[in-house]
Amino acid sequence: MKEEIQSRKTFAIISHPDAGKTTLTEKLLLFGGAIHLAGNVKARKTQRYATSDWMELERQRGISITSSAMQFNYEGYVINILDTPGHQDFSEDTYRTLTAADSAVMLIDVAKGVEAQTIKLFEVCKQRGIPIFTFINKLDREGKNPIDLMDEVEKVLGIEAYAMNWPIGMGADFKGIYDRQSALVERYAAGNRYGIPSASQSGSIEVPEVQSGIGAELLQRLRDDVELLDMAGNKFDMERVNRGEVTPVFFGSALNNFGVPNFLDSFLKLAPGPRARSSNQGELDPLGPQFSGFVFKIQANMNALHRDRIAFIRLCTGKYERGMNVIHTRSHRKLRLAQPQQLFAQERTILDEAYAGDIIGVHDNGILRIGDVLAEKDGLEFEAMPFFSPENFARVSIKNALKRKQFIKGIQELQEEGAIHVFRDLNVGVEAPVIGVVGQLQFEVLEYRLREEYGVEVEISHLPYEIVRWIIKDEEKIRILKDSTMSLMVLDQDENYAVLLLDKWKANWMSERYSIEFMNQPLLIQDQKS
């Protein structure tokens, strides 16, 4: 069991939208032998779509809307990749997914540098002490000076950067990468984007043929840059990498299959295996004999024909065996996990066993929620899942009243996925709930999925409110908030009283004027954290 657990590498890929995240995921799968042909995320109808994106809307938009989990074997390692949405409107899903990762790969566009969403996601990794590995992408295009990019990573993100390899030119003059550890050059040749390219020319920097292929000017610039890095650059310190204080930096072009094998080989040697988890019973060693894990994602209708619902579970300790009984700690009930699945986009394999570090999918009939803990013994709790308060609100109603049943089911299942927050207006029935989301694009996804997966056409009427706050039940204060034109009283999914408010200034004014204590989260979540 120790060997199995230590062979696991579970990581998330994070970046700003359009930095090439799904493309890098595809190429890691390609070089790992998990797929034989990589899709192009910007695919036209005549080309192939990304293998790791399964939702039709993702294929149409060329973006990842949901996190996906993929497992494959490579060089004696069992690799679990968590591909996350880059778009800020889906950051809630990404943040939850990061709780299941032991390390993160941060992707940076060479032309754009460190972007807004990258900063937000980096902060989450930093808070959790996750080691971060950086891949600077699109070297086949013109971009920022590599020294300036390293400096930007350090100044903007507050983490020391150590270059594992170094680019030789970029754009039209991109000649390859120089590995600082081996002093070998790998020559760049634009080639087949979809399959594994033929072996690239590589050799020592001192070999005349390698030097002539680079050219005198770029060779001198490479020598100057490497000398500067050796003299004034940061020192490589594995302990500091593991604490998230230093990020190893790699350069390449994921789209053109260049630099990815070097990155993958180095990453697997350096990245940590399953880490100890904080719990109410202290730090839990992944090598502990008893099974435990938590639900970090729920996805309805991954298979539209079967109307299925999959809960993604990160195994934290011990070993899972097919058909074993576990305790669902929130309800204290015993559950039998009969058919765990290894997921690979839309493909699935039934597993007989899984180990700490693995991600498995189990069929859920509505019992499981995000954050739920499954363990062999009752009473175990891990750190609470991050909670995100919605900032955009709309009333959603059905166009065809005959579809009421499907509508209610769709809203409920999407709520359980964590894709939306559902509130019930005290004066209106369940046919027109108030939906809260973090980003506006989530309303488009909601409308699309209700139509495509549940056969329900809806009308979305946007509301002027910007924030939601929770309150303790108090008849007098509820009456004041119900009568005010600046607020809307609602109940959340757990029947907690909440109020939608126009903005923070109005919230502060009402709080002071009527002595109302507004809370940023439901009491249930606050209790978990305390």
C-alpha positions as CSV (number, residue, x, y, z in Angstrom):
1,M,0.0,0.0,0.0
2,K,2.9,2.4,0.8
3,E,4.3,1.9,-2.7
4,E,0.9,2.5,-4.3
5,I,0.3,5.7,-2.3
6,Q,3.7,7.1,-2.8
7,S,3.4,6.6,-6.6
8,R,0.4,9.0,-6.7
9,K,0.8,12.5,-8.1
10,T,-2.4,14.6,-7.9
11,F,-2.3,18.1,-9.2
12,A,-4.4,20.9,-10.6
13,I,-3.6,23.1,-13.6
14,I,-4.4,26.8,-13.0
15,S,-4.2,29.9,-15.2
16,H,-6.0,32.9,-16.6
17,P,-8.4,32.1,-19.5
18,D,-6.7,31.4,-22.9
19,A,-3.3,30.8,-21.5
20,G,-3.4,27.2,-22.9
21,K,-4.4,25.3,-19.8
22,T,-6.6,22.7,-21.5
23,T,-4.1,22.4,-24.3
24,L,-1.3,21.6,-21.8
25,T,-3.6,19.0,-20.1
26,E,-4.1,17.4,-23.5
27,K,-0.4,17.2,-24.2
28,L,0.4,15.8,-20.8
29,L,-2.2,13.1,-21.6
30,L,-0.7,12.6,-25.0
31,F,2.9,12.2,-23.8
32,G,1.7,10.1,-20.9
33,G,0.2,7.6,-23.5
34,A,-3.3,8.2,-22.2
35,I,-4.5,9.5,-25.6
36,H,-3.2,9.0,-29.1
37,L,-4.4,12.3,-30.6
38,A,-4.7,15.7,-28.9
39,G,-7.6,17.9,-29.6
40,N,-7.2,21.6,-30.3
41,V,-9.3,23.7,-27.9
42,K,-9.8,26.4,-30.5
43,A,-11.2,23.7,-32.8
44,R,-13.2,24.5,-35.9
45,K,-15.9,22.1,-37.0
46,T,-13.4,20.3,-39.3
47,Q,-11.0,19.8,-36.4
48,R,-11.1,17.8,-33.2
49,Y,-12.3,19.1,-29.9
50,A,-10.5,18.9,-26.6
51,T,-10.7,15.4,-25.2
52,S,-10.8,16.6,-21.6
53,D,-13.8,18.9,-22.1
54,W,-17.0,16.9,-22.1
55,M,-19.8,19.4,-22.0
56,E,-21.1,20.5,-25.4
57,L,-21.2,24.2,-24.4
58,E,-17.4,23.9,-23.5
59,R,-16.8,22.6,-27.0
60,Q,-18.8,25.5,-28.6
61,R,-17.1,28.2,-26.5
62,G,-13.6,26.7,-26.5
63,I,-13.3,27.1,-22.8
64,S,-13.5,24.9,-19.7
65,I,-16.7,25.5,-17.7
66,T,-16.4,22.6,-15.3
67,S,-13.4,20.9,-13.7
68,S,-12.5,17.5,-15.1
69,A,-10.5,14.7,-13.5
70,M,-8.3,12.3,-15.5
71,Q,-6.0,9.5,-14.4
72,F,-3.2,7.8,-16.3
73,N,-0.1,5.8,-15.6
74,Y,3.4,7.0,-16.7
75,E,6.9,5.9,-15.8
76,G,5.8,4.1,-12.7
77,Y,3.6,7.0,-11.5
78,V,-0.2,7.1,-11.2
79,I,-1.1,10.7,-12.3
80,N,-4.4,12.4,-11.4
81,I,-4.8,15.6,-13.3
82,L,-7.5,18.1,-12.3
83,D,-8.2,20.5,-15.2
84,T,-10.0,23.5,-13.9
85,P,-12.0,26.4,-15.5
86,G,-9.9,29.5,-16.1
87,H,-12.7,31.9,-16.4
88,Q,-13.3,33.9,-13.2
89,D,-17.1,33.3,-13.4
90,F,-16.4,29.7,-12.6
91,S,-13.7,30.3,-9.9
92,E,-15.9,28.7,-7.2
93,D,-15.5,25.3,-8.9
94,T,-11.8,25.9,-9.3
95,Y,-11.3,26.8,-5.7
96,R,-13.1,23.7,-4.5
97,T,-11.1,21.5,-6.9
98,L,-7.8,22.9,-5.5
99,T,-8.7,21.4,-2.1
100,A,-8.2,18.0,-3.8
101,A,-4.8,18.8,-5.2
102,D,-1.4,18.1,-3.7
103,S,0.4,20.6,-6.0
104,A,-0.5,23.0,-8.8
105,V,0.9,23.8,-12.2
106,M,0.6,27.5,-13.0
107,L,0.4,28.3,-16.7
108,I,1.5,31.8,-17.9
109,D,1.2,33.2,-21.4
110,V,4.6,34.5,-22.5
111,A,3.0,37.6,-24.1
112,K,0.6,38.5,-21.3
113,G,2.5,37.6,-18.2
114,V,0.8,37.2,-14.8
115,E,-2.9,38.0,-15.3
116,A,-5.7,38.7,-12.9
117,Q,-7.3,35.3,-12.5
118,T,-3.8,33.7,-12.1
119,I,-3.2,36.0,-9.2
120,K,-6.5,34.9,-7.5
121,L,-5.9,31.2,-8.0
122,F,-2.2,31.6,-6.9
123,E,-3.4,33.1,-3.6
124,V,-5.7,30.1,-2.9
125,C,-2.7,27.8,-3.5
126,K,-0.5,29.9,-1.3
127,Q,-3.1,29.9,1.6
128,R,-3.1,26.1,1.4
129,G,0.7,25.8,1.2
130,I,0.5,23.9,-2.1
131,P,3.8,23.6,-4.1
132,I,3.5,25.5,-7.4
133,F,5.3,24.7,-10.6
134,T,5.2,27.3,-13.4
135,F,5.1,26.6,-17.2
136,I,5.6,29.7,-19.3
137,N,3.7,28.9,-22.5
138,K,3.5,30.0,-26.2
139,L,7.3,30.5,-26.7
140,D,6.7,30.0,-30.4
141,R,5.1,33.5,-30.3
142,E,6.6,36.9,-29.5
143,G,6.3,37.8,-25.8
144,K,8.0,39.4,-22.9
145,N,11.7,39.1,-22.1
146,P,12.1,35.8,-20.0
147,I,14.1,37.7,-17.3
148,D,11.3,40.3,-17.0
149,L,8.8,37.5,-16.8
150,M,10.7,35.8,-13.9
151,D,10.8,39.2,-12.2
152,E,7.1,39.7,-12.7
153,V,6.3,36.3,-11.2
154,E,8.3,37.3,-8.1
155,K,7.0,40.8,-7.7
156,V,3.3,40.2,-8.5
157,L,2.9,36.9,-6.8
158,G,5.5,37.2,-4.0
159,I,7.2,33.9,-4.7
160,E,10.8,33.2,-5.7
161,A,11.2,31.8,-9.2
162,Y,13.9,29.3,-10.2
163,A,14.4,28.6,-13.9
164,M,14.8,24.9,-14.6
165,N,15.4,25.5,-18.3
166,W,15.8,28.6,-20.4
167,P,14.4,29.6,-23.8
168,I,16.7,30.2,-26.8
169,G,14.9,33.0,-28.6
170,M,11.2,33.2,-29.1
171,G,8.6,33.7,-31.8
172,A,10.0,33.3,-35.3
173,D,13.5,33.0,-33.7
174,F,12.6,30.3,-31.2
175,K,15.4,27.7,-31.4
176,G,14.7,25.6,-28.3
177,I,15.4,25.3,-24.6
178,Y,18.5,24.9,-22.6
179,D,18.3,22.5,-19.5
180,R,20.3,24.1,-16.7
181,Q,20.8,20.8,-14.8
182,S,22.1,18.7,-17.7
183,A,23.5,21.6,-19.9
184,L,21.7,20.0,-22.8
185,V,19.9,21.9,-25.6
186,E,16.7,20.6,-27.1
187,R,16.1,22.1,-30.5
188,Y,12.7,23.4,-31.5
189,A,11.0,22.3,-34.7
190,A,7.4,23.2,-35.4
191,G,5.6,20.0,-36.3
192,N,2.6,17.8,-35.8
193,R,0.4,19.5,-33.2
194,Y,-1.9,16.5,-32.6
195,G,0.4,13.5,-32.3
196,I,3.8,12.9,-30.6
197,P,6.5,14.5,-32.7
198,S,9.6,12.7,-33.8
199,A,12.6,12.9,-31.5
200,S,14.0,16.4,-31.5
201,Q,17.6,17.2,-32.0
202,S,19.4,17.7,-28.7
203,G,22.9,17.7,-27.4
204,S,25.4,19.5,-25.3
205,I,25.7,23.3,-25.7
206,E,29.4,22.7,-26.4
207,V,28.8,20.6,-29.6
208,P,29.5,22.6,-32.7
209,E,26.4,21.3,-34.6
210,V,24.2,22.5,-31.7
211,Q,25.9,25.9,-31.7
212,S,25.5,26.4,-35.4
213,G,21.8,25.5,-35.3
214,I,21.3,28.2,-32.7
215,G,23.4,31.0,-34.3
216,A,26.1,33.2,-32.8
217,E,23.8,36.0,-31.6
218,L,21.3,33.8,-29.8
219,L,24.1,31.6,-28.4
220,Q,25.8,34.6,-26.8
221,R,22.5,35.9,-25.4
222,L,21.8,32.4,-23.9
223,R,25.3,32.3,-22.3
224,D,24.7,35.9,-20.8
225,D,21.3,35.0,-19.5
226,V,22.5,31.7,-17.9
227,E,25.5,33.4,-16.3
228,L,23.2,36.1,-14.9
229,L,20.8,33.4,-13.5
230,D,23.8,31.4,-12.0
231,M,25.2,34.5,-10.3
232,A,22.2,36.6,-9.3
233,G,19.3,34.1,-9.5
234,N,17.6,32.3,-6.7
235,K,19.0,29.0,-5.4
236,F,17.0,25.8,-5.8
237,D,15.8,24.5,-2.5
238,M,13.4,21.5,-2.5
239,E,12.2,22.2,1.0
240,R,11.1,25.7,0.1
241,V,9.5,24.4,-3.1
242,N,7.4,22.0,-0.9
243,R,6.4,24.9,1.3
244,G,5.3,27.0,-1.7
245,E,8.0,29.6,-1.3
246,V,9.9,28.8,-4.5
247,T,8.4,27.9,-7.9
248,P,10.4,25.9,-10.4
249,V,9.9,27.6,-13.9
250,F,9.8,25.8,-17.2
251,F,9.4,27.2,-20.8
252,G,7.8,25.7,-23.8
253,S,5.0,25.6,-26.3
254,A,2.1,23.3,-25.4
255,L,0.3,23.7,-28.7
256,N,3.4,22.6,-30.6
257,N,4.3,19.8,-28.3
258,F,7.5,21.4,-27.2
259,G,8.9,21.4,-23.7
260,V,6.1,19.3,-22.4
261,P,8.0,16.0,-22.0
262,N,10.9,17.8,-20.2
263,F,8.4,19.5,-17.9
264,L,6.5,16.2,-17.2
265,D,9.6,14.3,-16.3
266,S,11.0,17.0,-14.0
267,F,7.6,17.7,-12.4
268,L,7.0,14.0,-11.5
269,K,10.4,13.8,-9.8
270,L,9.9,17.0,-7.8
271,A,6.1,17.2,-7.1
272,P,5.0,15.8,-3.8
273,G,2.8,12.7,-3.4
274,P,-0.3,12.6,-1.2
275,R,0.1,15.0,1.7
276,A,-1.1,14.8,5.3
277,R,-4.5,16.4,5.8
278,S,-5.7,18.6,8.7
279,S,-8.7,17.2,10.5
280,N,-10.6,17.4,13.8
281,Q,-8.5,14.4,14.8
282,G,-5.1,16.1,13.9
283,E,-2.9,15.6,10.9
284,L,-3.9,12.4,9.0
285,D,-1.1,10.5,7.4
286,P,-2.1,9.3,3.9
287,L,-0.4,6.0,4.8
288,G,-2.9,5.4,7.6
289,P,-4.6,2.1,7.4
290,Q,-8.2,3.4,7.4
291,F,-10.0,4.7,4.3
292,S,-11.1,8.4,4.3
293,G,-12.0,10.9,1.7
294,F,-14.2,13.9,0.9
295,V,-16.5,15.1,-1.9
296,F,-15.1,18.1,-3.7
297,K,-17.3,18.1,-6.7
298,I,-20.7,16.8,-7.9
299,Q,-21.7,16.6,-11.5
300,A,-25.2,15.8,-12.8
301,N,-25.8,14.4,-16.3
302,M,-22.3,13.4,-17.3
303,N,-24.1,10.8,-19.3
304,A,-27.2,12.4,-20.7
305,L,-28.8,9.1,-21.7
306,H,-28.6,7.7,-18.1
307,R,-29.3,11.0,-16.3
308,D,-26.5,10.0,-13.9
309,R,-25.0,12.0,-11.1
310,I,-21.4,11.5,-10.1
311,A,-19.7,12.6,-6.9
312,F,-16.0,13.2,-7.2
313,I,-14.1,12.0,-4.1
314,R,-10.5,12.7,-3.1
315,L,-9.1,9.8,-1.2
316,C,-7.1,11.2,1.7
317,T,-5.9,8.1,3.7
318,G,-5.8,4.3,3.2
319,K,-7.2,2.2,0.5
320,Y,-10.6,1.9,-1.2
321,E,-11.9,-1.6,-2.2
322,R,-14.8,-2.1,-4.5
323,G,-18.1,-2.6,-2.6
324,M,-16.7,-1.5,0.8
325,N,-19.0,0.1,3.4
326,V,-18.1,3.6,4.7
327,I,-19.7,6.1,7.1
328,H,-21.3,9.3,5.6
329,T,-20.3,11.5,8.5
330,R,-22.8,14.3,8.0
331,S,-25.8,11.9,8.3
332,H,-23.9,9.2,10.3
333,R,-25.3,6.6,7.9
334,K,-23.5,3.7,6.4
335,L,-23.1,3.8,2.6
336,R,-21.9,1.1,0.2
337,L,-19.7,2.4,-2.5
338,A,-20.5,-0.2,-5.1
339,Q,-19.2,1.0,-8.4
340,P,-16.4,3.5,-8.1
341,Q,-15.2,4.9,-11.4
342,Q,-12.1,6.3,-12.8
343,L,-13.1,9.2,-15.1
344,F,-11.5,10.3,-18.3
345,A,-13.6,13.0,-19.9
346,Q,-16.6,11.0,-21.0
347,E,-15.0,7.6,-20.7
348,R,-15.2,5.6,-17.5
349,T,-13.6,2.5,-16.0
350,I,-15.0,0.6,-13.0
351,L,-12.3,0.4,-10.3
352,D,-11.6,-2.5,-8.0
353,E,-9.3,-0.5,-5.8
354,A,-8.0,3.0,-5.3
355,Y,-5.5,4.6,-2.9
356,A,-4.9,7.9,-1.0
357,G,-4.2,10.5,-3.6
358,D,-6.6,9.1,-6.2
359,I,-9.8,10.8,-7.4
360,I,-12.7,8.4,-7.9
361,G,-16.3,9.1,-9.1
362,V,-19.2,7.4,-7.4
363,H,-22.9,7.3,-8.4
364,D,-24.9,9.5,-6.1
365,N,-28.7,9.4,-5.7
366,G,-28.9,12.7,-3.9
367,I,-27.4,11.8,-0.5
368,L,-23.9,13.4,-1.0
369,R,-23.1,17.1,-0.9
370,I,-19.9,19.0,-1.6
371,G,-17.7,18.9,1.5
372,D,-19.1,15.6,2.8
373,V,-16.6,13.2,4.4
374,L,-16.7,9.5,3.9
375,A,-14.6,7.3,6.3
376,E,-14.5,3.9,7.9
377,K,-15.2,5.5,11.4
378,D,-17.8,8.2,12.2
379,G,-16.9,11.6,13.5
380,L,-14.1,12.6,11.1
381,E,-14.1,16.2,9.7
382,F,-11.7,17.9,7.3
383,E,-11.3,21.6,6.9
384,A,-14.5,23.2,5.6
385,M,-14.8,23.8,1.9
386,P,-14.2,27.4,0.7
387,F,-17.5,29.3,0.5
388,F,-18.2,32.0,-2.1
389,S,-21.0,34.5,-1.7
390,P,-22.9,35.1,-4.9
391,E,-22.7,38.6,-6.4
392,N,-25.2,38.4,-9.3
393,F,-28.9,37.6,-8.8
394,A,-31.8,36.8,-11.1
395,R,-35.3,35.4,-10.8
396,V,-35.6,32.3,-13.0
397,S,-39.0,31.2,-14.2
398,I,-40.3,28.5,-16.6
399,K,-41.9,29.4,-19.9
400,N,-44.0,26.3,-20.0
401,A,-45.8,25.5,-16.8
402,L,-46.2,21.8,-17.8
403,K,-42.4,21.5,-17.4
404,R,-42.6,22.4,-13.7
405,K,-41.4,19.0,-12.4
406,Q,-38.3,19.0,-14.7
407,F,-37.6,22.6,-13.8
408,I,-37.6,21.9,-10.0
409,K,-35.4,18.8,-10.5
410,G,-32.9,20.7,-12.7
411,I,-32.6,23.6,-10.3
412,Q,-32.2,21.3,-7.4
413,E,-29.5,19.2,-9.1
414,L,-27.5,22.2,-10.3
415,Q,-27.7,23.6,-6.8
416,E,-26.3,20.4,-5.4
417,E,-23.4,20.6,-7.9
418,G,-22.5,23.9,-6.3
419,A,-23.0,25.6,-9.7
420,I,-25.7,28.0,-8.4
421,H,-27.1,29.3,-5.1
422,V,-30.9,28.9,-4.9
423,F,-33.0,31.2,-2.7
424,R,-36.7,31.1,-2.2
425,D,-38.5,34.5,-2.1
426,L,-40.8,34.4,0.9
427,N,-43.7,35.8,-1.2
428,V,-43.2,33.5,-4.3
429,G,-43.4,29.7,-4.8
430,V,-40.7,27.4,-6.1
431,E,-41.6,28.0,-9.7
432,A,-39.7,31.3,-9.7
433,P,-36.6,30.9,-7.4
434,V,-34.0,33.6,-7.0
435,I,-30.7,32.3,-8.3
436,G,-27.4,33.7,-7.1
437,V,-24.1,33.2,-9.0
438,V,-20.5,34.4,-8.7
439,G,-20.2,35.5,-12.4
440,Q,-22.7,36.4,-15.1
441,L,-21.6,33.7,-17.5
442,Q,-23.0,31.2,-15.1
443,F,-26.5,32.3,-16.0
444,E,-25.8,31.4,-19.6
445,V,-24.6,28.0,-18.5
446,L,-27.7,27.6,-16.3
447,E,-30.0,28.5,-19.2
448,Y,-28.1,26.2,-21.6
449,R,-28.1,23.2,-19.2
450,L,-31.8,23.5,-18.2
451,R,-32.7,23.5,-21.9
452,E,-30.3,20.8,-23.1
453,E,-30.3,18.4,-20.1
454,Y,-33.8,18.9,-18.7
455,G,-35.8,20.1,-21.7
456,V,-36.8,23.3,-19.9
457,E,-36.9,26.8,-21.4
458,V,-36.6,29.5,-18.8
459,E,-36.8,33.3,-18.5
460,I,-34.0,35.0,-16.6
461,S,-34.9,38.4,-15.0
462,H,-31.9,40.0,-13.5
463,L,-32.2,41.7,-10.1
464,P,-30.4,44.9,-9.0
465,Y,-28.9,43.3,-5.8
466,E,-25.2,42.9,-5.5
467,I,-24.7,41.1,-2.1
468,V,-26.4,38.6,0.1
469,R,-26.1,38.5,3.9
470,W,-27.5,36.0,6.4
471,I,-29.4,36.9,9.6
472,I,-30.6,35.1,12.7
473,K,-34.3,34.7,12.8
474,D,-36.0,37.7,14.4
475,E,-39.6,38.5,13.4
476,E,-39.3,42.3,13.9
477,K,-36.1,42.6,11.8
478,I,-37.4,40.3,9.2
479,R,-40.5,42.5,8.9
480,I,-38.3,45.6,8.5
481,L,-36.2,44.0,5.7
482,K,-39.3,42.6,4.0
483,D,-40.9,46.1,3.9
484,S,-37.7,47.9,2.7
485,T,-37.3,48.8,-1.0
486,M,-33.5,48.3,-0.6
487,S,-33.7,44.6,0.2
488,L,-35.3,41.3,-0.6
489,M,-35.9,38.6,2.1
490,V,-35.2,35.0,1.1
491,L,-34.6,31.6,2.5
492,D,-31.5,29.5,1.4
493,Q,-31.5,25.8,0.6
494,D,-31.1,25.0,4.4
495,E,-34.0,27.3,5.3
496,N,-31.6,29.9,6.8
497,Y,-32.9,33.5,6.5
498,A,-30.9,35.7,4.1
499,V,-31.4,39.1,2.6
500,L,-30.3,40.4,-0.8
501,L,-29.1,44.0,-0.6
502,L,-28.4,46.6,-3.3
503,D,-24.7,47.2,-2.3
504,K,-22.4,47.2,0.7
505,W,-23.1,50.9,1.5
506,K,-26.8,50.2,1.8
507,A,-26.1,47.1,3.9
508,N,-24.0,49.1,6.3
509,W,-26.7,51.8,6.5
510,M,-29.4,49.3,7.3
511,S,-27.3,47.5,9.8
512,E,-26.6,50.6,11.7
513,R,-30.1,52.1,11.3
514,Y,-32.0,49.0,12.6
515,S,-29.3,47.3,14.6
516,I,-29.3,44.2,12.4
517,E,-26.3,41.9,12.4
518,F,-25.5,40.7,8.9
519,M,-23.4,37.6,8.4
520,N,-21.3,36.8,5.3
521,Q,-22.1,33.1,5.5
522,P,-24.9,30.9,6.7
523,L,-24.6,29.8,10.4
524,L,-24.1,26.2,9.3
525,I,-20.8,27.0,7.6
526,Q,-19.6,29.3,10.4
527,D,-20.2,26.5,12.9
528,Q,-18.1,24.2,10.7
529,K,-15.2,26.7,10.7
530,S,-15.4,27.4,14.4
